[in-house]
Amino acid sequence: MKNNTFTDRQIEIMEAATLRIDQYGIQELTIKNLAADLRLSEAALYRHFKSKNDIMLGLLSYFIFEMKERITTIISKEENTPTEQLIQIFNSQLKTFLKKPAIVSVIFSEGIFQFNKDLSEKVSSMMELMQTHINTIIKKGQDEGTYSELTGSATISTIIMGSMRMTVLKWKLSGHKSNLIKDGNTVLNGLLKMIEK
């Protein structure tokens, strides 16, 4: 499925914005700086996005679209066990972060969204999307007798997401030097062992 919401130029602008945030911080993301990075005039950039805020909203929307597409493909394979689905979903996310490490600075930076309701709501919807899918898979595993029912599926999904978030942040703070896939799988496998019957 192709995302027809954004033009190639808009995607290029959003990717440049992500890189700038990763390298210099959100305070250095200005239309002037971004136009210079892309060797465009500010007027040309404004033809694609009305403001810095619109660029950020577009970037998050684009990431959510890609994430939905990846997760939908994984959960549509009903022959896979809940454990296999969880491992595939998180490996898919971690591989995306490895491929586009700058996106982590955007998604995991509360400071960017703290005072902006639209951006905050977009990040919340992304987290809810992931949590809903994880919760559904955990519940399925509980119903099938694979996972313990001592703890509710919503609590387990929050613990898994929080642990994976911590793993990604540690990777980011290491300057992307730690082994994200290996560390992520170690954490997830440990958590799954704790809930398996």
URVENDA-V213427 format. One record per residue. OMEGA is omega as a letter, one per 20 degrees, with the letter a starting at -180 (999 if undefined). Layout:
# URVENDA-V213427
omega->[OMEGA & OMEGA]
This chain:
# URVENDA-V213427
omega->[a & r & a & a & a & r & r & r & r & r & r & r & a & r & r & r & r & r & a & r & a & a & a & a & a & a & r & r & r & r & r & a & a & r & r & r & a & a & r & r & r & r & r & r & r & r & a & r & a & a & r & r & r & r & a & r & r & r & r & r & a & r & r & r & r & a & r & a & a & a & r & r & a & a & r & r & a & r & r & r & r & r & r & r & r & r & a & r & a & r & r & r & a & r & r & r & r & a & a & a & a & a & r & r & a & a & a & a & a & a & a & a & a & a & a & a & a & a & r & r & r & r & r & a & r & r & r & r & a & a & r & r & a & r & r & a & r & a & r & r & r & r & a & r & r & a & r & r & r & r & a & a & a & r & r & a & r & r & r & a & r & r & r & r & r & r & r & r & r & r & r & a & r & a & a & a & r & a & a & a & a & a & r & r & r & r & a & r & r & r & a & r & a & a & r & r & 999]
